Amino acid sequence: MERQTKAMRALSRRAFPEPDAVADEEPAPIDQARVQRRRQAAATEAAALRRARAEGAGLVVRETVPRSLVRTA
């Protein structure tokens, strides 16, 4: 019974290795992903605000249909 238990524990360790220890000052991987998503969202929001302000000032003509989809006769 002990031999089987040791064998099962060894297989378990191989199948599910312990994750590498993360230093205290490093954020966890989920935190890194969350920060990256927030940065992307902030960049997208800033670009949308710039575009809206430019459109409001009449500096940009808003296209209803992208030019790549418009067929010329």
C-alpha positions in Angstrom: 0.0 0.0 0.0 2.8 2.4 0.8 4.5 1.7 -2.4 1.4 2.5 -4.4 0.9 5.7 -2.4 4.4 6.8 -3.2 4.0 6.0 -6.8 0.7 7.9 -7.0 2.3 10.9 -5.4 5.2 10.8 -7.8 2.9 10.6 -10.8 0.8 13.4 -9.3 3.9 15.7 -8.9 4.9 15.0 -12.5 1.4 15.6 -13.8 0.7 18.7 -11.7 4.1 20.4 -11.0 4.2 23.2 -8.4 4.1 26.6 -10.1 7.3 28.6 -9.9 7.4 30.9 -6.9 6.6 34.5 -7.8 8.6 37.2 -6.2 6.7 39.4 -3.8 7.2 42.6 -5.9 6.0 40.9 -9.2 2.3 40.9 -9.9 0.5 37.6 -10.4 -0.2 36.6 -14.0 -3.9 37.4 -13.7 -3.0 40.9 -12.4 -0.7 41.4 -15.4 -3.5 40.4 -17.8 -6.0 42.7 -16.0 -3.6 45.7 -16.2 -2.9 45.0 -19.9 -6.7 45.0 -20.6 -7.2 48.2 -18.7 -4.4 49.9 -20.6 -5.9 48.8 -24.0 -9.3 50.0 -22.9 -7.9 53.3 -21.8 -6.1 53.7 -25.2 -9.2 52.9 -27.1 -11.3 55.3 -25.1 -8.7 58.1 -25.5 -8.7 57.5 -29.3 -12.5 57.6 -29.4 -12.5 60.8 -27.5 -10.0 62.4 -29.8 -11.9 61.3 -32.8 -15.2 62.6 -31.4 -13.7 66.0 -30.5 -12.2 66.3 -34.0 -15.5 65.4 -35.6 -17.3 68.0 -33.4 -14.8 70.6 -34.4 -15.4 69.8 -38.1 -11.9 68.5 -38.6 -12.8 65.0 -39.6 -15.6 64.0 -42.0 -17.1 60.8 -40.7 -17.5 58.0 -43.2 -20.7 56.0 -43.0 -19.3 53.4 -45.4 -15.6 52.6 -45.5 -14.0 53.6 -48.8 -12.7 50.1 -49.4 -16.4 49.0 -49.7 -17.5 51.7 -52.1 -17.6 50.7 -55.8 -16.9 53.4 -58.4 -18.7 53.2 -61.8 
